[in-house]
Amino acid sequence: MIKIDEMKEYAKENHVPIMQDGGIEFLCKTILENKCQSILECGTAIGYSSIKMANLDSTITIDTCEIKSNLVIEARKNIANAGLSNRIHVHECDAAIFQSDKKYDLIFVDAAKAQYKKYMDHFLGNLNQNGMFVFDNLSFHGMVENPDLATNRNTKQLVKKIKKFVEYICNDPNLETHFYPNLGDGVAIVKLK
Ligand SMILES: C[S@@+](CC[C@H](N)C(=O)[O-])C[C@H]1O[C@@H](n2cnc3c(N)ncnc32)[C@H](O)[C@@H]1O
C-alpha cells in the first residue's frame, strides 16, 4: 500500500514538482463539491495528484498524460501499489496531442506552463456541459505578480507567457474564471459560458 507522505518525500528528494498542499486541497474540494467523476489530467509526474483525486470516491476515473518515460514508470508503480490501476490510466504522451473521444467533468492542467492555452484549445471539445478546467502554477512562485523575481531569460519568458494566459482567462467574455493567486502556487477554475 502506497503512503501519500512517502510520495511527497520521494518527490522532494528527486526534485519532482508536485502540487502544493493548498492547491491539492482546493482541487479535491472542487471535485467533491461538483461531484466530478471523469477527470483528465495533463502532467502526471509520479501520480501524486491522480491518487489523491481518485481516492476521493470509488466512482472517479482518471486519464492522465505524462511525457517523461521514467515518471510514467514511477507513476504506474505508485498507482498499482495504491490499488488504483483500474481507475487511473496513465498515457505516455505529450498532452497537447492526446486524443480522446471522452467527455470529462474536470480537466486538470499541470503540465508545461508555457503550453496552457494550447492544452485548453485542444481539450475544449472534451469538456462536459458543466465541466471545468483547473490550472495550477499560475503565480509561478510569485514571479507572475513580481517578474523581478525571475533571474534568467528563459524563466522571464515563461513568466510572461503565464501572465498572458492569466489575462486571457480573466478577460475573455466567453469564459467564467475564478482565479486564486494565493492558493498553492496560484490556481484558476475556468468554465465556458
Ligand atoms: C508539476 S508536474 C505534475 C505534478 C502532478 N500533477 C502532481 O501534482 O502530482 C508537471 C509534469 O508535467 C509533465 N509534462 C511536461 N510537459 C508535458 C507535456 N507536454 N505532456 C505531458 N506531460 C508533460 C512533466 O514531465 C511533469 O512531470
Ligand as a Chemical Component Dictionary entry (heavy atoms), coordinates in Angstrom:
data_LIG
# 
_chem_comp.id                   LIG 
_chem_comp.type                 NON-POLYMER 
_chem_comp.pdbx_formal_charge   0 
_chem_comp.three_letter_code    LIG 
# 
loop_
_chem_comp_atom.comp_id 
_chem_comp_atom.atom_id 
_chem_comp_atom.alt_atom_id 
_chem_comp_atom.type_symbol 
_chem_comp_atom.charge 
_chem_comp_atom.model_Cartn_x 
_chem_comp_atom.model_Cartn_y 
_chem_comp_atom.model_Cartn_z 
_chem_comp_atom.pdbx_ordinal 
LIG C1  C1  C 0  4.029 19.835 -11.967 1  
LIG S1  S1  S 1  4.337 18.260 -12.616 2  
LIG C2  C2  C 0  2.806 17.417 -12.351 3  
LIG C3  C3  C 0  2.511 17.171 -10.907 4  
LIG C4  C4  C 0  1.332 16.305 -10.651 5  
LIG N1  N1  N 0  0.143 16.818 -11.310 6  
LIG C5  C5  C 0  1.096 16.236 -9.157  7  
LIG O1  O1  O 0  0.693 17.260 -8.565  8  
LIG O2  O2  O -1 1.321 15.172 -8.592  9  
LIG C6  C6  C 0  4.293 18.513 -14.329 10 
LIG C7  C7  C 0  4.515 17.264 -15.131 11 
LIG O3  O3  O 0  4.130 17.521 -16.477 12 
LIG C8  C8  C 0  4.995 16.786 -17.327 13 
LIG N2  N2  N 0  4.916 17.379 -18.657 14 
LIG C9  C9  C 0  5.582 18.477 -19.129 15 
LIG N3  N3  N 0  5.211 18.723 -20.387 16 
LIG C10 C10 C 0  4.299 17.783 -20.722 17 
LIG C11 C11 C 0  3.543 17.517 -21.881 18 
LIG N4  N4  N 0  3.656 18.294 -22.976 19 
LIG N5  N5  N 0  2.678 16.473 -21.875 20 
LIG C12 C12 C 0  2.558 15.706 -20.780 21 
LIG N6  N6  N 0  3.260 15.903 -19.641 22 
LIG C13 C13 C 0  4.106 16.927 -19.618 23 
LIG C14 C14 C 0  6.349 16.907 -16.660 24 
LIG O4  O4  O 0  7.216 15.891 -17.094 25 
LIG C15 C15 C 0  5.975 16.827 -15.174 26 
LIG O5  O5  O 0  6.073 15.516 -14.708 27 
# 
loop_
_chem_comp_bond.comp_id 
_chem_comp_bond.atom_id_1 
_chem_comp_bond.atom_id_2 
_chem_comp_bond.value_order 
_chem_comp_bond.pdbx_ordinal 
LIG C1  S1  SING 1  
LIG S1  C2  SING 2  
LIG S1  C6  SING 3  
LIG C2  C3  SING 4  
LIG C3  C4  SING 5  
LIG C4  N1  SING 6  
LIG C4  C5  SING 7  
LIG C5  O1  DOUB 8  
LIG C5  O2  SING 9  
LIG C6  C7  SING 10 
LIG C7  O3  SING 11 
LIG C7  C15 SING 12 
LIG O3  C8  SING 13 
LIG C8  N2  SING 14 
LIG C8  C14 SING 15 
LIG N2  C9  SING 16 
LIG N2  C13 SING 17 
LIG C9  N3  DOUB 18 
LIG N3  C10 SING 19 
LIG C10 C11 SING 20 
LIG C10 C13 DOUB 21 
LIG C11 N4  SING 22 
LIG C11 N5  DOUB 23 
LIG N5  C12 SING 24 
LIG C12 N6  DOUB 25 
LIG N6  C13 SING 26 
LIG C14 O4  SING 27 
LIG C14 C15 SING 28 
LIG C15 O5  SING 29 
# 
